[in-house]
Amino acid sequence: MKISARNILPGTVTAIKKGPVSALVTIRIAPKVELTATITADALKELKLKKGKPACALIKTSSVLVGVE
């Protein structure tokens, strides 16, 4: 498979919180560094994601927003 995303971060699934429509998937990409993504419940099933399974976070965005109080 070829993709246009250039930020591909390999890691391991550390947590999954499944809801009726979507799921939060947390991937550890380095010691003490984790990313969390929201995916559909269907995608969770299709990808067969499980805690401890290797997975990659692919990031493609034109901007990153950060806010503080």
mmCIF file of the N, C-alpha and C atoms, coordinates in Angstrom:
data_MODEL
# 
_entry.id   MODEL 
# 
loop_
_atom_site.group_PDB 
_atom_site.id 
_atom_site.type_symbol 
_atom_site.label_atom_id 
_atom_site.label_alt_id 
_atom_site.label_comp_id 
_atom_site.label_asym_id 
_atom_site.label_entity_id 
_atom_site.label_seq_id 
_atom_site.pdbx_PDB_ins_code 
_atom_site.Cartn_x 
_atom_site.Cartn_y 
_atom_site.Cartn_z 
_atom_site.occupancy 
_atom_site.B_iso_or_equiv 
_atom_site.pdbx_formal_charge 
_atom_site.auth_seq_id 
_atom_site.auth_comp_id 
_atom_site.auth_asym_id 
_atom_site.auth_atom_id 
_atom_site.pdbx_PDB_model_num 
ATOM 1   N N  . MET A 1 1  ? 0.839   -1.168 0.000  1.00 0.00 ? 1  MET A N  1 
ATOM 2   C CA . MET A 1 1  ? 0.000   0.000  0.000  1.00 0.00 ? 1  MET A CA 1 
ATOM 3   C C  . MET A 1 1  ? 0.888   1.237  0.000  1.00 0.00 ? 1  MET A C  1 
ATOM 4   N N  . LYS A 1 2  ? 0.553   2.220  -0.821 1.00 0.00 ? 2  LYS A N  1 
ATOM 5   C CA . LYS A 1 2  ? 1.242   3.505  -0.813 1.00 0.00 ? 2  LYS A CA 1 
ATOM 6   C C  . LYS A 1 2  ? 0.295   4.545  -0.248 1.00 0.00 ? 2  LYS A C  1 
ATOM 7   N N  . ILE A 1 3  ? 0.842   5.412  0.599  1.00 0.00 ? 3  ILE A N  1 
ATOM 8   C CA . ILE A 1 3  ? 0.045   6.482  1.195  1.00 0.00 ? 3  ILE A CA 1 
ATOM 9   C C  . ILE A 1 3  ? 0.805   7.790  1.082  1.00 0.00 ? 3  ILE A C  1 
ATOM 10  N N  . SER A 1 4  ? 0.083   8.904  1.198  1.00 0.00 ? 4  SER A N  1 
ATOM 11  C CA . SER A 1 4  ? 0.731   10.207 1.065  1.00 0.00 ? 4  SER A CA 1 
ATOM 12  C C  . SER A 1 4  ? 1.240   10.750 2.399  1.00 0.00 ? 4  SER A C  1 
ATOM 13  N N  . ALA A 1 5  ? 0.812   10.199 3.506  1.00 0.00 ? 5  ALA A N  1 
ATOM 14  C CA . ALA A 1 5  ? 1.269   10.685 4.809  1.00 0.00 ? 5  ALA A CA 1 
ATOM 15  C C  . ALA A 1 5  ? 2.767   10.433 4.970  1.00 0.00 ? 5  ALA A C  1 
ATOM 16  N N  . ARG A 1 6  ? 3.477   11.398 5.520  1.00 0.00 ? 6  ARG A N  1 
ATOM 17  C CA . ARG A 1 6  ? 4.915   11.270 5.708  1.00 0.00 ? 6  ARG A CA 1 
ATOM 18  C C  . ARG A 1 6  ? 5.294   11.049 7.168  1.00 0.00 ? 6  ARG A C  1 
ATOM 19  N N  . ASN A 1 7  ? 4.361   11.296 8.064  1.00 0.00 ? 7  ASN A N  1 
ATOM 20  C CA . ASN A 1 7  ? 4.622   11.112 9.483  1.00 0.00 ? 7  ASN A CA 1 
ATOM 21  C C  . ASN A 1 7  ? 4.019   9.788  9.924  1.00 0.00 ? 7  ASN A C  1 
ATOM 22  N N  . ILE A 1 8  ? 4.811   8.733  9.859  1.00 0.00 ? 8  ILE A N  1 
ATOM 23  C CA . ILE A 1 8  ? 4.367   7.399  10.217 1.00 0.00 ? 8  ILE A CA 1 
ATOM 24  C C  . ILE A 1 8  ? 5.136   6.980  11.467 1.00 0.00 ? 8  ILE A C  1 
ATOM 25  N N  . LEU A 1 9  ? 4.405   6.804  12.560 1.00 0.00 ? 9  LEU A N  1 
ATOM 26  C CA . LEU A 1 9  ? 5.024   6.531  13.847 1.00 0.00 ? 9  LEU A CA 1 
ATOM 27  C C  . LEU A 1 9  ? 4.652   5.126  14.321 1.00 0.00 ? 9  LEU A C  1 
ATOM 28  N N  . PRO A 1 10 ? 5.573   4.165  14.220 1.00 0.00 ? 10 PRO A N  1 
ATOM 29  C CA . PRO A 1 10 ? 5.266   2.810  14.670 1.00 0.00 ? 10 PRO A CA 1 
ATOM 30  C C  . PRO A 1 10 ? 5.231   2.726  16.192 1.00 0.00 ? 10 PRO A C  1 
ATOM 31  N N  . GLY A 1 11 ? 4.396   1.850  16.700 1.00 0.00 ? 11 GLY A N  1 
ATOM 32  C CA . GLY A 1 11 ? 4.297   1.677  18.140 1.00 0.00 ? 11 GLY A CA 1 
ATOM 33  C C  . GLY A 1 11 ? 3.491   0.456  18.497 1.00 0.00 ? 11 GLY A C  1 
ATOM 34  N N  . THR A 1 12 ? 2.960   0.470  19.721 1.00 0.00 ? 12 THR A N  1 
ATOM 35  C CA . THR A 1 12 ? 2.195   -0.650 20.254 1.00 0.00 ? 12 THR A CA 1 
ATOM 36  C C  . THR A 1 12 ? 0.904   -0.121 20.875 1.00 0.00 ? 12 THR A C  1 
ATOM 37  N N  . VAL A 1 13 ? -0.206  -0.785 20.608 1.00 0.00 ? 13 VAL A N  1 
ATOM 38  C CA . VAL A 1 13 ? -1.488  -0.401 21.196 1.00 0.00 ? 13 VAL A CA 1 
ATOM 39  C C  . VAL A 1 13 ? -1.423  -0.648 22.704 1.00 0.00 ? 13 VAL A C  1 
ATOM 40  N N  . THR A 1 14 ? -1.711  0.393  23.481 1.00 0.00 ? 14 THR A N  1 
ATOM 41  C CA . THR A 1 14 ? -1.668  0.260  24.940 1.00 0.00 ? 14 THR A CA 1 
ATOM 42  C C  . THR A 1 14 ? -3.055  0.328  25.571 1.00 0.00 ? 14 THR A C  1 
ATOM 43  N N  . ALA A 1 15 ? -4.035  0.879  24.856 1.00 0.00 ? 15 ALA A N  1 
ATOM 44  C CA . ALA A 1 15 ? -5.383  0.972  25.418 1.00 0.00 ? 15 ALA A CA 1 
ATOM 45  C C  . ALA A 1 15 ? -6.399  1.138  24.295 1.00 0.00 ? 15 ALA A C  1 
ATOM 46  N N  . ILE A 1 16 ? -7.586  0.599  24.540 1.00 0.00 ? 16 ILE A N  1 
ATOM 47  C CA . ILE A 1 16 ? -8.714  0.771  23.619 1.00 0.00 ? 16 ILE A CA 1 
ATOM 48  C C  . ILE A 1 16 ? -9.954  1.017  24.464 1.00 0.00 ? 16 ILE A C  1 
ATOM 49  N N  . LYS A 1 17 ? -10.655 2.116  24.190 1.00 0.00 ? 17 LYS A N  1 
ATOM 50  C CA . LYS A 1 17 ? -11.932 2.411  24.841 1.00 0.00 ? 17 LYS A CA 1 
ATOM 51  C C  . LYS A 1 17 ? -12.990 2.419  23.748 1.00 0.00 ? 17 LYS A C  1 
ATOM 52  N N  . LYS A 1 18 ? -13.771 1.341  23.693 1.00 0.00 ? 18 LYS A N  1 
ATOM 53  C CA . LYS A 1 18 ? -14.741 1.170  22.615 1.00 0.00 ? 18 LYS A CA 1 
ATOM 54  C C  . LYS A 1 18 ? -16.100 1.701  23.027 1.00 0.00 ? 18 LYS A C  1 
ATOM 55  N N  . GLY A 1 19 ? -16.680 2.504  22.145 1.00 0.00 ? 19 GLY A N  1 
ATOM 56  C CA . GLY A 1 19 ? -18.044 2.977  22.314 1.00 0.00 ? 19 GLY A CA 1 
ATOM 57  C C  . GLY A 1 19 ? -18.917 2.362  21.238 1.00 0.00 ? 19 GLY A C  1 
ATOM 58  N N  . PRO A 1 20 ? -20.193 2.721  21.195 1.00 0.00 ? 20 PRO A N  1 
ATOM 59  C CA . PRO A 1 20 ? -21.090 2.133  20.210 1.00 0.00 ? 20 PRO A CA 1 
ATOM 60  C C  . PRO A 1 20 ? -20.782 2.544  18.771 1.00 0.00 ? 20 PRO A C  1 
ATOM 61  N N  . VAL A 1 21 ? -20.211 3.733  18.581 1.00 0.00 ? 21 VAL A N  1 
ATOM 62  C CA . VAL A 1 21 ? -19.944 4.245  17.236 1.00 0.00 ? 21 VAL A CA 1 
ATOM 63  C C  . VAL A 1 21 ? -18.462 4.430  16.965 1.00 0.00 ? 21 VAL A C  1 
ATOM 64  N N  . SER A 1 22 ? -17.712 4.808  17.988 1.00 0.00 ? 22 SER A N  1 
ATOM 65  C CA . SER A 1 22 ? -16.290 5.081  17.803 1.00 0.00 ? 22 SER A CA 1 
ATOM 66  C C  . SER A 1 22 ? -15.473 4.440  18.914 1.00 0.00 ? 22 SER A C  1 
ATOM 67  N N  . ALA A 1 23 ? -14.165 4.482  18.738 1.00 0.00 ? 23 ALA A N  1 
ATOM 68  C CA . ALA A 1 23 ? -13.246 3.928  19.732 1.00 0.00 ? 23 ALA A CA 1 
ATOM 69  C C  . ALA A 1 23 ? -12.042 4.853  19.866 1.00 0.00 ? 23 ALA A C  1 
ATOM 70  N N  . LEU A 1 24 ? -11.522 4.955  21.080 1.00 0.00 ? 24 LEU A N  1 
ATOM 71  C CA . LEU A 1 24 ? -10.276 5.672  21.331 1.00 0.00 ? 24 LEU A CA 1 
ATOM 72  C C  . LEU A 1 24 ? -9.166  4.644  21.397 1.00 0.00 ? 24 LEU A C  1 
ATOM 73  N N  . VAL A 1 25 ? -8.172  4.795  20.555 1.00 0.00 ? 25 VAL A N  1 
ATOM 74  C CA . VAL A 1 25 ? -7.056  3.854  20.498 1.00 0.00 ? 25 VAL A CA 1 
ATOM 75  C C  . VAL A 1 25 ? -5.788  4.613  20.883 1.00 0.00 ? 25 VAL A C  1 
ATOM 76  N N  . THR A 1 26 ? -5.086  4.105  21.886 1.00 0.00 ? 26 THR A N  1 
ATOM 77  C CA . THR A 1 26 ? -3.843  4.724  22.332 1.00 0.00 ? 26 THR A CA 1 
ATOM 78  C C  . THR A 1 26 ? -2.680  3.861  21.882 1.00 0.00 ? 26 THR A C  1 
ATOM 79  N N  . ILE A 1 27 ? -1.687  4.516  21.265 1.00 0.00 ? 27 ILE A N  1 
ATOM 80  C CA . ILE A 1 27 ? -0.498  3.826  20.757 1.00 0.00 ? 27 ILE A CA 1 
ATOM 81  C C  . ILE A 1 27 ? 0.735   4.440  21.412 1.00 0.00 ? 27 ILE A C  1 
ATOM 82  N N  . ARG A 1 28 ? 1.554   3.601  22.037 1.00 0.00 ? 28 ARG A N  1 
ATOM 83  C CA . ARG A 1 28 ? 2.831   4.074  22.602 1.00 0.00 ? 28 ARG A CA 1 
ATOM 84  C C  . ARG A 1 28 ? 3.856   4.056  21.486 1.00 0.00 ? 28 ARG A C  1 
ATOM 85  N N  . ILE A 1 29 ? 4.426   5.243  21.196 1.00 0.00 ? 29 ILE A N  1 
ATOM 86  C CA . ILE A 1 29 ? 5.403   5.354  20.110 1.00 0.00 ? 29 ILE A CA 1 
ATOM 87  C C  . ILE A 1 29 ? 6.837   5.466  20.622 1.00 0.00 ? 29 ILE A C  1 
ATOM 88  N N  . ALA A 1 30 ? 6.981   5.708  21.922 1.00 0.00 ? 30 ALA A N  1 
ATOM 89  C CA . ALA A 1 30 ? 8.291   5.783  22.577 1.00 0.00 ? 30 ALA A CA 1 
ATOM 90  C C  . ALA A 1 30 ? 8.033   5.680  24.074 1.00 0.00 ? 30 ALA A C  1 
ATOM 91  N N  . PRO A 1 31 ? 9.053   5.390  24.871 1.00 0.00 ? 31 PRO A N  1 
ATOM 92  C CA . PRO A 1 31 ? 8.826   5.352  26.323 1.00 0.00 ? 31 PRO A CA 1 
ATOM 93  C C  . PRO A 1 31 ? 8.202   6.664  26.806 1.00 0.00 ? 31 PRO A C  1 
ATOM 94  N N  . LYS A 1 32 ? 7.097   6.555  27.499 1.00 0.00 ? 32 LYS A N  1 
ATOM 95  C CA . LYS A 1 32 ? 6.363   7.696  28.063 1.00 0.00 ? 32 LYS A CA 1 
ATOM 96  C C  . LYS A 1 32 ? 5.769   8.628  27.005 1.00 0.00 ? 32 LYS A C  1 
ATOM 97  N N  . VAL A 1 33 ? 5.668   8.171  25.749 1.00 0.00 ? 33 VAL A N  1 
ATOM 98  C CA . VAL A 1 33 ? 5.067   8.975  24.680 1.00 0.00 ? 33 VAL A CA 1 
ATOM 99  C C  . VAL A 1 33 ? 3.951   8.164  24.030 1.00 0.00 ? 33 VAL A C  1 
ATOM 100 N N  . GLU A 1 34 ? 2.715   8.656  24.179 1.00 0.00 ? 34 GLU A N  1 
ATOM 101 C CA . GLU A 1 34 ? 1.571   7.968  23.603 1.00 0.00 ? 34 GLU A CA 1 
ATOM 102 C C  . GLU A 1 34 ? 0.723   8.939  22.790 1.00 0.00 ? 34 GLU A C  1 
ATOM 103 N N  . LEU A 1 35 ? 0.107   8.411  21.744 1.00 0.00 ? 35 LEU A N  1 
ATOM 104 C CA . LEU A 1 35 ? -0.834  9.160  20.921 1.00 0.00 ? 35 LEU A CA 1 
ATOM 105 C C  . LEU A 1 35 ? -2.183  8.471  21.029 1.00 0.00 ? 35 LEU A C  1 
ATOM 106 N N  . THR A 1 36 ? -3.252  9.266  21.034 1.00 0.00 ? 36 THR A N  1 
ATOM 107 C CA . THR A 1 36 ? -4.593  8.703  21.064 1.00 0.00 ? 36 THR A CA 1 
ATOM 108 C C  . THR A 1 36 ? -5.347  9.172  19.839 1.00 0.00 ? 36 THR A C  1 
ATOM 109 N N  . ALA A 1 37 ? -6.014  8.233  19.180 1.00 0.00 ? 37 ALA A N  1 
ATOM 110 C CA . ALA A 1 37 ? -6.790  8.546  17.981 1.00 0.00 ? 37 ALA A CA 1 
ATOM 111 C C  . ALA A 1 37 ? -8.211  8.037  18.148 1.00 0.00 ? 37 ALA A C  1 
ATOM 112 N N  . THR A 1 38 ? -9.143  8.763  17.578 1.00 0.00 ? 38 THR A N  1 
ATOM 113 C CA . THR A 1 38 ? -10.525 8.316  17.525 1.00 0.00 ? 38 THR A CA 1 
ATOM 114 C C  . THR A 1 38 ? -10.759 7.691  16.162 1.00 0.00 ? 38 THR A C  1 
ATOM 115 N N  . ILE A 1 39 ? -11.227 6.448  16.163 1.00 0.00 ? 39 ILE A N  1 
ATOM 116 C CA . ILE A 1 39 ? -11.548 5.756  14.920 1.00 0.00 ? 39 ILE A CA 1 
ATOM 117 C C  . ILE A 1 39 ? -12.958 5.192  15.044 1.00 0.00 ? 39 ILE A C  1 
ATOM 118 N N  . THR A 1 40 ? -13.527 4.777  13.952 1.00 0.00 ? 40 THR A N  1 
ATOM 119 C CA . THR A 1 40 ? -14.855 4.186  14.018 1.00 0.00 ? 40 THR A CA 1 
ATOM 120 C C  . THR A 1 40 ? -14.789 2.791  14.633 1.00 0.00 ? 40 THR A C  1 
ATOM 121 N N  . ALA A 1 41 ? -15.905 2.365  15.191 1.00 0.00 ? 41 ALA A N  1 
ATOM 122 C CA . ALA A 1 41 ? -15.983 1.010  15.745 1.00 0.00 ? 41 ALA A CA 1 
ATOM 123 C C  . ALA A 1 41 ? -15.778 -0.019 14.633 1.00 0.00 ? 41 ALA A C  1 
ATOM 124 N N  . ASP A 1 42 ? -16.267 0.287  13.439 1.00 0.00 ? 42 ASP A N  1 
ATOM 125 C CA . ASP A 1 42 ? -16.062 -0.617 12.300 1.00 0.00 ? 42 ASP A CA 1 
ATOM 126 C C  . ASP A 1 42 ? -14.580 -0.739 11.957 1.00 0.00 ? 42 ASP A C  1 
ATOM 127 N N  . ALA A 1 43 ? -13.847 0.385  11.985 1.00 0.00 ? 43 ALA A N  1 
ATOM 128 C CA . ALA A 1 43 ? -12.404 0.347  11.693 1.00 0.00 ? 43 ALA A CA 1 
ATOM 129 C C  . ALA A 1 43 ? -11.671 -0.466 12.744 1.00 0.00 ? 43 ALA A C  1 
ATOM 130 N N  . LEU A 1 44 ? -12.065 -0.333 14.007 1.00 0.00 ? 44 LEU A N  1 
ATOM 131 C CA . LEU A 1 44 ? -11.445 -1.109 15.077 1.00 0.00 ? 44 LEU A CA 1 
ATOM 132 C C  . LEU A 1 44 ? -11.575 -2.599 14.786 1.00 0.00 ? 44 LEU A C  1 
ATOM 133 N N  . LYS A 1 45 ? -12.767 -3.003 14.364 1.00 0.00 ? 45 LYS A N  1 
ATOM 134 C CA . LYS A 1 45 ? -13.015 -4.413 14.059 1.00 0.00 ? 45 LYS A CA 1 
ATOM 135 C C  . LYS A 1 45 ? -12.222 -4.855 12.824 1.00 0.00 ? 45 LYS A C  1 
ATOM 136 N N  . GLU A 1 46 ? -12.255 -4.049 11.768 1.00 0.00 ? 46 GLU A N  1 
ATOM 137 C CA . GLU A 1 46 ? -11.564 -4.398 10.518 1.00 0.00 ? 46 GLU A CA 1 
ATOM 138 C C  . GLU A 1 46 ? -10.054 -4.509 10.701 1.00 0.00 ? 46 GLU A C  1 
ATOM 139 N N  . LEU A 1 47 ? -9.481  -3.616 11.514 1.00 0.00 ? 47 LEU A N  1 
ATOM 140 C CA . LEU A 1 47 ? -8.037  -3.621 11.753 1.00 0.00 ? 47 LEU A CA 1 
ATOM 141 C C  . LEU A 1 47 ? -7.618  -4.683 12.772 1.00 0.00 ? 47 LEU A C  1 
ATOM 142 N N  . LYS A 1 48 ? -8.609  -5.267 13.446 1.00 0.00 ? 48 LYS A N  1 
ATOM 143 C CA . LYS A 1 48 ? -8.350  -6.299 14.459 1.00 0.00 ? 48 LYS A CA 1 
ATOM 144 C C  . LYS A 1 48 ? -7.373  -5.812 15.529 1.00 0.00 ? 48 LYS A C  1 
ATOM 145 N N  . LEU A 1 49 ? -7.569  -4.556 15.957 1.00 0.00 ? 49 LEU A N  1 
ATOM 146 C CA . LEU A 1 49 ? -6.675  -3.982 16.959 1.00 0.00 ? 49 LEU A CA 1 
ATOM 147 C C  . LEU A 1 49 ? -6.940  -4.600 18.320 1.00 0.00 ? 49 LEU A C  1 
ATOM 148 N N  . LYS A 1 50 ? -5.887  -4.882 19.028 1.00 0.00 ? 50 LYS A N  1 
ATOM 149 C CA . LYS A 1 50 ? -5.928  -5.437 20.379 1.00 0.00 ? 50 LYS A CA 1 
ATOM 150 C C  . LYS A 1 50 ? -4.797  -4.813 21.185 1.00 0.00 ? 50 LYS A C  1 
ATOM 151 N N  . LYS A 1 51 ? -4.971  -4.714 22.486 1.00 0.00 ? 51 LYS A N  1 
ATOM 152 C CA . LYS A 1 51 ? -3.916  -4.219 23.362 1.00 0.00 ? 51 LYS A CA 1 
ATOM 153 C C  . LYS A 1 51 ? -2.685  -5.099 23.200 1.00 0.00 ? 51 LYS A C  1 
ATOM 154 N N  . GLY A 1 52 ? -1.510  -4.474 23.034 1.00 0.00 ? 52 GLY A N  1 
ATOM 155 C CA . GLY A 1 52 ? -0.248  -5.187 22.860 1.00 0.00 ? 52 GLY A CA 1 
ATOM 156 C C  . GLY A 1 52 ? 0.116   -5.440 21.409 1.00 0.00 ? 52 GLY A C  1 
ATOM 157 N N  . LYS A 1 53 ? -0.810  -5.182 20.491 1.00 0.00 ? 53 LYS A N  1 
ATOM 158 C CA . LYS A 1 53 ? -0.542  -5.421 19.072 1.00 0.00 ? 53 LYS A CA 1 
ATOM 159 C C  . LYS A 1 53 ? 0.223   -4.242 18.467 1.00 0.00 ? 53 LYS A C  1 
ATOM 160 N N  . PRO A 1 54 ? 1.189   -4.511 17.588 1.00 0.00 ? 54 PRO A N  1 
ATOM 161 C CA . PRO A 1 54 ? 1.877   -3.419 16.895 1.00 0.00 ? 54 PRO A CA 1 
ATOM 162 C C  . PRO A 1 54 ? 0.902   -2.666 15.994 1.00 0.00 ? 54 PRO A C  1 
ATOM 163 N N  . ALA A 1 55 ? 1.083   -1.358 15.924 1.00 0.00 ? 55 ALA A N  1 
ATOM 164 C CA . ALA A 1 55 ? 0.256   -0.514 15.060 1.00 0.00 ? 55 ALA A CA 1 
ATOM 165 C C  . ALA A 1 55 ? 1.043   0.755  14.765 1.00 0.00 ? 55 ALA A C  1 
ATOM 166 N N  . CYS A 1 56 ? 0.654   1.450  13.726 1.00 0.00 ? 56 CYS A N  1 
ATOM 167 C CA . CYS A 1 56 ? 1.297   2.715  13.368 1.00 0.00 ? 56 CYS A CA 1 
ATOM 168 C C  . CYS A 1 56 ? 0.290   3.849  13.452 1.00 0.00 ? 56 CYS A C  1 
ATOM 169 N N  . ALA A 1 57 ? 0.760   4.990  13.922 1.00 0.00 ? 57 ALA A N  1 
ATOM 170 C CA . ALA A 1 57 ? -0.027  6.213  13.868 1.00 0.00 ? 57 ALA A CA 1 
ATOM 171 C C  . ALA A 1 57 ? 0.461   6.976  12.641 1.00 0.00 ? 57 ALA A C  1 
ATOM 172 N N  . LEU A 1 58 ? -0.454  7.300  11.757 1.00 0.00 ? 58 LEU A N  1 
ATOM 173 C CA . LEU A 1 58 ? -0.123  8.054  10.554 1.00 0.00 ? 58 LEU A CA 1 
ATOM 174 C C  . LEU A 1 58 ? -0.730  9.440  10.705 1.00 0.00 ? 58 LEU A C  1 
ATOM 175 N N  . ILE A 1 59 ? 0.100   10.463 10.571 1.00 0.00 ? 59 ILE A N  1 
ATOM 176 C CA . ILE A 1 59 ? -0.355  11.832 10.794 1.00 0.00 ? 59 ILE A CA 1 
ATOM 177 C C  . ILE A 1 59 ? -0.227  12.621 9.503  1.00 0.00 ? 59 ILE A C  1 
ATOM 178 N N  . LYS A 1 60 ? -1.358  13.159 9.070  1.00 0.00 ? 60 LYS A N  1 
ATOM 179 C CA . LYS A 1 60 ? -1.355  14.035 7.895  1.00 0.00 ? 60 LYS A CA 1 
ATOM 180 C C  . LYS A 1 60 ? -2.282  15.196 8.231  1.00 0.00 ? 60 LYS A C  1 
ATOM 181 N N  . THR A 1 61 ? -1.698  16.359 8.349  1.00 0.00 ? 61 THR A N  1 
ATOM 182 C CA . THR A 1 61 ? -2.489  17.526 8.715  1.00 0.00 ? 61 THR A CA 1 
ATOM 183 C C  . THR A 1 61 ? -1.831  18.790 8.195  1.00 0.00 ? 61 THR A C  1 
ATOM 184 N N  . SER A 1 62 ? -2.644  19.782 7.980  1.00 0.00 ? 62 SER A N  1 
ATOM 185 C CA . SER A 1 62 ? -2.092  21.063 7.536  1.00 0.00 ? 62 SER A CA 1 
ATOM 186 C C  . SER A 1 62 ? -1.819  21.984 8.719  1.00 0.00 ? 62 SER A C  1 
ATOM 187 N N  . SER A 1 63 ? -2.353  21.644 9.903  1.00 0.00 ? 63 SER A N  1 
ATOM 188 C CA . SER A 1 63 ? -2.099  22.462 11.078 1.00 0.00 ? 63 SER A CA 1 
ATOM 189 C C  . SER A 1 63 ? -2.313  21.645 12.344 1.00 0.00 ? 63 SER A C  1 
ATOM 190 N N  . VAL A 1 64 ? -1.648  22.059 13.408 1.00 0.00 ? 64 VAL A N  1 
ATOM 191 C CA . VAL A 1 64 ? -1.842  21.494 14.729 1.00 0.00 ? 64 VAL A CA 1 
ATOM 192 C C  . VAL A 1 64 ? -2.225  22.649 15.640 1.00 0.00 ? 64 VAL A C  1 
ATOM 193 N N  . LEU A 1 65 ? -3.335  22.507 16.343 1.00 0.00 ? 65 LEU A N  1 
ATOM 194 C CA . LEU A 1 65 ? -3.812  23.567 17.216 1.00 0.00 ? 65 LEU A CA 1 
ATOM 195 C C  . LEU A 1 65 ? -3.447  23.254 18.660 1.00 0.00 ? 65 LEU A C  1 
ATOM 196 N N  . VAL A 1 66 ? -2.981  24.270 19.374 1.00 0.00 ? 66 VAL A N  1 
ATOM 197 C CA . VAL A 1 66 ? -2.618  24.139 20.785 1.00 0.00 ? 66 VAL A CA 1 
ATOM 198 C C  . VAL A 1 66 ? -3.242  25.303 21.516 1.00 0.00 ? 66 VAL A C  1 
ATOM 199 N N  . GLY A 1 67 ? -3.805  25.045 22.695 1.00 0.00 ? 67 GLY A N  1 
ATOM 200 C CA . GLY A 1 67 ? -4.411  26.129 23.456 1.00 0.00 ? 67 GLY A CA 1 
ATOM 201 C C  . GLY A 1 67 ? -4.070  26.030 24.924 1.00 0.00 ? 67 GLY A C  1 
ATOM 202 N N  . VAL A 1 68 ? -4.125  27.166 25.604 1.00 0.00 ? 68 VAL A N  1 
ATOM 203 C CA . VAL A 1 68 ? -3.907  27.218 27.056 1.00 0.00 ? 68 VAL A CA 1 
ATOM 204 C C  . VAL A 1 68 ? -4.899  28.197 27.646 1.00 0.00 ? 68 VAL A C  1 
ATOM 205 N N  . GLU A 1 69 ? -5.098  28.093 28.941 1.00 0.00 ? 69 GLU A N  1 
ATOM 206 C CA . GLU A 1 69 ? -5.980  29.028 29.655 1.00 0.00 ? 69 GLU A CA 1 
ATOM 207 C C  . GLU A 1 69 ? -5.269  30.330 29.874 1.00 0.00 ? 69 GLU A C  1 
# 
